[in-house]
Amino acid sequence: MKTVGQLVTDVSGQLNDQYLGREFQRWNRARLLSYLVGGMAELLSYKPEAFTKTEAVVLAAGAKQELTDKYKTIVSVASNTDGSTVTEADFDLFKAYSPYSCCAAEVVFDANNNPIYKAKSFAIDPKDPKTFYVSPPVPVGLTPTINVIAIVPPPEYTLADWGVELPFDMKYQENILDYMMGRAFDIDTESAMSRSNADKHLSRFYTAMGVKYRVESAYRAGNYNGSIGDGDPRARIT
């Protein structure tokens, strides 16, 4: 798994900006890092599954559970912490037949007489991707954890995060590299070669995302509903 700094340095090298003793001259670290952050935001928009992680989440009392702002959405419940499976249920049936209040549920004790909880089933609220329900409800006074599969948006990295591992599936690394290269070349609007290189890399990125670059570029330029914006001049309709 590459780190933030390794990917930024890779991009700098492909931009021929890694001459010994004169590294990051044309595009400094902070600028390239901003391209990485922007690329991850675009990747999250089009391929949120790139940021899917399995994490332990503490459950609240009752059936209704809500993810914190750390998460974008829940995908599934993987298991209880002991590895036992949790079955997905139909949400409408779950809502109709499951108690949602913090009612009394049978408490199971371990060999040391400590209360334990195991979820048997779950259902995700289709109208609120951060909300899910578990059955049986969690008894009052217990704070068990379960393993959930969720989408965790990337943070906005700074130079202090240079050694942090990248948060996305590595199969998307080349896509992010294309985005960063495209943004880097895009700053030199006076050069026909730079414009061509920017088009090539950004087109390849958005094609991989499943959208047409020219459509995306036009939208960013304000080129919609008959108006012309101040964005990418290459996208303007004249």
N, C-alpha and C positions, 0 to 999 in steps of 0.2 A: 504494500500500500504506500503510495507516494505521499509526501507532505506538501503543505501549501507552498513552502519555499522551493521544493524540488520542481513542482509544476511551473511556477513562475519563472524559475531559472531555465527550464526547458524551452519555454516560449521565448525568453530573451535570447537564448542560443539560436533558435530558428530565425530570429529577427537579426541575426549577426551583430548582436549587441553585447557579446561576452568576450571582447578582446582582453587579454591578460592585463590586469592593472587598470583597465578602463571599462569595467563591467557596468551595465545598466546606465549607459550614458544617454542614449536617445530616448529610451523609455525607462524611467526609474522604477524602483521596486513598488512604490506606493501606487503609481499609475497602473502598472501591470496587475497589482493586487486588486485594484478597483475593477479591472476587466474580469478577473476571476469571480469576484463577488457578483458582478452583473451577469456573467455567464451562468452561475449557479441559480440565480433568480429566474432566468429564462428557462433553464433546465427544469426547475421546480414547476414552472407554469405548464410546460408541455409534457414532461415526463416525471410526474411526482413520485412514481415508483422507484426512481433512482435514489431516493432518500428514505427508503423503507428500512426500518430497524425493529428488532425485537428487544423490548425493554420491560423491566419489572415496574409495575405500577401499583401503588398502595390503594386499596379499596376503601371507600367510605361505608358507614353503616347504611343498610338498606339495599334496595335493588338498583337504584339509579346511580350511575357513575359518570363523572365528567373529567375529561383530560384537561391538564393545565395548558397554558399558552405556549408551553414548550413544543407542543405537538400541533400539526396541521389537521390531521384526521386519523381515526383509527381504521385499520384495515381488517383486523380479526383479533380474536383472543387465541393465543397459541396454546397455553397450558396453565395449569396450576404450577406453583413453584416446585412441587415434588415430581413434576413431569406428567401427571395425570391429565388426560385430555378434557377439554371443555367443548361441548357440542353447540354448534350454532343453531338457533331456533328462528322460526319465522317471527318477524317483529310484531305483526298484527295479532297473531295468536298469543305471543308473549305478553303483549299489552292487555289482551282481553282476559287472560287467565292467571297472570302472575301478580302477586301483591307487590306494590311499589313503596309502601310505607315501611318504616323501621319496625316491623313486627317481630315477634319472638320466633326464632327458628331453632330447630334442634341443634344443640351444641355438642360437638364430638370432642372427646379428650384423647390426648396421646398417652403413652406409657407413663409419663411423668405427671399426669393429671393436668396438663396444660391444654386450654381450649384451642381447637384448630378449626379452620374453615377451608372448604373446597368448593369452588364453583362447579356446577354440573352443566349449566348451559348459559348462553349469552345471546343477546340480540342488539344490533346497532340501530340507533334511531336514524332513518333515512333522511330526515329533515335537519339533523344536527350531527355532522360527522365526528364531533368530539364527545358525543353522549352515547353511552351504551348501558345495557342492563344485565344484571347477573341473577341467576337463580341457583340455589335459594338466596334470599336476601342476606346480606352480611349482618350478623347479630351486633347489637349495640355493645360497644366496649372492645370490639376486635378491630384490628387494622391489618388484615392479611394482604399479601401481594400476589398478583398473578402476572404472567408473561403475556404482553400484548404486542401485536405487530402494528406499528403505526408509522406514519410519515412524519419525519422530524426535519423541519426546514433548516438549512444551513445558517450559521451565524454570519454576521457581517465582519469578516476577518480584518484584523489590523496587522501591522508588521510584528506585533508582539506574538502573533500566532504562526510565525514562520515555520516552526517545527511541528505544527499540529497536522495529524493525518487528515487527508481529504475525506469528506463525509459521504461522498456518492459512490455508487457502484463503479468500479474501474472500467467497465465496458463503455462508459460515457466519457472517458478521459479525452479521447481524440475529438469528441464533439466540443468539449469545453476549450480545448486547445484551438480549434477552428474559430470559435467565438472570440477568444482573446486575440488571435492573430488578425481577425477581421477588424476588431476595434482598434488595434494598434495601427494598421495600415490606413484606417479611415480618417486619422487625424491629418494626413497629408493630402488635403483636397486639391492642391495645385498640381499634383503629379498624376498623370494618366496611368502609369504603372501601379502606383499605390492604390488608386481607385479600383483598378482591375483586380489587384490582389485582395482588397477588402471585399469586393463583390464575390470573388471565388470562395473565400473562407466563410463569409456570412451566409452565402447561398448554400454551401455544403452543410453548415450548422442547421439552418432552418429546414432544409430538406430532410435531414436526419430527425428533426423534431416533428416532421409530418406536415409542415406548412410551407407555402411558397414564399421565398424571400422577398420578391417584389411586392407581394401583397402586404407582408409585414412591414416592409420599408415604407410603403406608401402610407400606411396607417400612422406610422411614427412621424411622418412628415405632415400630418394633419390632412392627408389627401383622401378625405372621405366626406360623404354627404355634400359633394360639390364644392368643398372648400379646399384651399391650399394653405398648408401650415408652414412653419419655419424650421422644420426638421431636416431630414436627409434630402438635400437638393436633387440627388439622383433619382428620387422617387416621385418628384413632382410631375404632375400632368400638366402640360402646357397646351 
